[in-house]
Amino acid sequence: SAGSNGTTGAGTGAEGEVDTNDKVLYAALNSGKFDIHDLSSRTTVYTSSFPSHSPLTSIAFSSSLNTLITSNQAGVLAIYDTRNLETPLQQISRAGLDDSSPSISDISFIGENRKTIGVCTGDGTPFVLNWGVGDGEGLGVVTEELVGWDCDPIVGLANRARLDGEVAWVASADVVRTYSV
């Protein structure tokens, strides 16, 4: 999330800013909406008009896929085409849009040009979702379960490409686990 006072925290004016030209910040908001901020002009360039029914918890952006994905406390992912942000292309929930899914604490794209995202959940059952399957609401395929014998609420996710594939790290209160994805 971003600060509400519009400052970058790196100083005042141009003296404290480093390489903010052509940079934007995507912010998931408790109101269920998201903002896009232009860092060079310090302005909000877009506020979503399609609110989630619960506070947003995470946001991920892929320039290669022209895709923005938000997650919320109700466990729903909303997938947007960045060329038309008015309404989501898809809304996906693990339990279905009418049921209660665990809250989503973090999301991250897996791979550069893959329609695949890592999802961390509050109940300790993170998973990898391929959302490029079919059209419409509720579609997506869980391709990997990132869970072992111990389920801790997951608070963060990071992933990196390696020569032998992609690796994901998930963090809970007491441990960081590594998975090949």
N, C-alpha and C positions, 0 to 999 in steps of 0.2 A: 504494500500500500504506500501511498505517498503522503507527504505532509500537506496540511490544509492551508498553510499560510503562503504558499507559492514560492518559497525560497528553496534554493538548492542545497543549503547547508555547507557550501564550499566557499563562502565569502559573499561579498556584495558586489554586484555589477560584474563586468568582464574580468576583473582582476582575479577572482577566485574560480572562474569557470575553466574547465579543461575540455576541449573538443566536444562542444554541445551542438555544433552545426549539424543539421540533418539527423538529429537524434530525437526519438520520441519515447515517452514513458507510458506504459499501459498500467492502469490502476484499477484493481477490483475493489468495489465499495460495499460497505455494510448496507447501503440502501437497496442492493440488488442490481445496481447498474454498474457500468464501467466507464472510465474516462480515458481519453488519449490526450497527453500533454506534449506540446512542442517545447523541448528544453532550451532551444536557442532563443525563442521569443518569450518564454515563460508564460505561455497561454494554454488554456484548455481548448483543443481544436475539435473535440468531439465528446459528447456525453450520450450514452446509449438511451434510447427511448423505450426499449423492450426490457422492463424490469424482471428480475428473477423474483420468485415468491419468498425467497429467504436470502440472507446476506451472502454475498459472494465471498469465497475463501481463497481463490487462486485464479491466475490468468496466465495463459501461455500464447506466444505468437510465433508463427513460422512464416518468414518472408518468402521462402521457396514454394510454399503451398498456398500463399495468400489466405492464411487461416488464423483466426483468433478463437481460442477456446476458453470459456470460463467455467468455474465449478462453484457449487454453493453448499451451504450447510445441510440441505435436504438430500445431498448425494446426486444432484443432477448436473450433467455436463451440457453446455450449450455451445454449439459449433457454428462459427460465423465465417462467411466469405468476407475478407477485408475490403473488397470492392463494393460491397453492399451490406452495411452493418445494421440495417433497420430491424431485421428479424433473423433469428438463427436458422441455418440450413437444417439442423437436426438438434434434438434434445435427447440425451441418452441417460438412462439411470439403470444401474445394475439390477434393481428389483422391479423395474418398470416404472413409468412415470406416475402411476397412481399409488404405488406402495412406498413404504419408508425405507430408504437406503441409508447406509452409514454416511455420516458427513465426510466430505472430501477435504483433506487438509492441504494437498499440493498436487500439481500436475506438471508434466514436462513432456515435450515431444521426444520420441525415440527415433533416431535416425533423421537424416537430412531431408529426404524426399518421400518418406513413408507416412501414410495416414495412420500413424500409430502413436499412442500417448500412454505414458506411465501415470497411474492414478494411485495416490496414497490416501488411505481411509482412516477414520478415527477408530475403527474397530480392529485395526492391525492386520487387515487382509488386503494389501496392495496388489494391483494387477496391471497388466498391459492390455490395452484395448485397441483393436483395429476398427476405426470408425469409418473406413472407406468402403463399407459393405452396404449396398442398396441405397435407397432414398427414403426420406420421410422420418418421422419421429420414432424414437425408441430402438433404432437399429444400430448394431455394433456387435463385434465378436470379441470376447475375452480370449486372447491368444496365450497368455501365461498368467499363472497365479504366483505371486512373489511372497509366499508364506511358508513358514516351516512349522516346527513343533511348538513354537512360542509366539503368541500374538500380542504385540504391544501396539498401542495407538501410535500411528506413524505421523510425524510432524514435518518431514521434509524429504525431497527426492532430487537427486542430481544424476545426470548420465553423461557419458563421454564415449566417443568412438575410439576403438582400438584396432590394431591390425587384425586381430582374431574375432572382431565383432564389437557389439555395443555392450557396455557395462553400466549398471545402474546401482546407485547407493541409496538406501532408504534409512532414515534416522528416526529413532524413537527416543524416549527420555533417557534410556540407559545404554543403548547400543546402536551401532551403525552396521547394517548388513549389506553385502555386495552380491549382486546377481548378474549373470550373463543373460542378456536379452536379445 
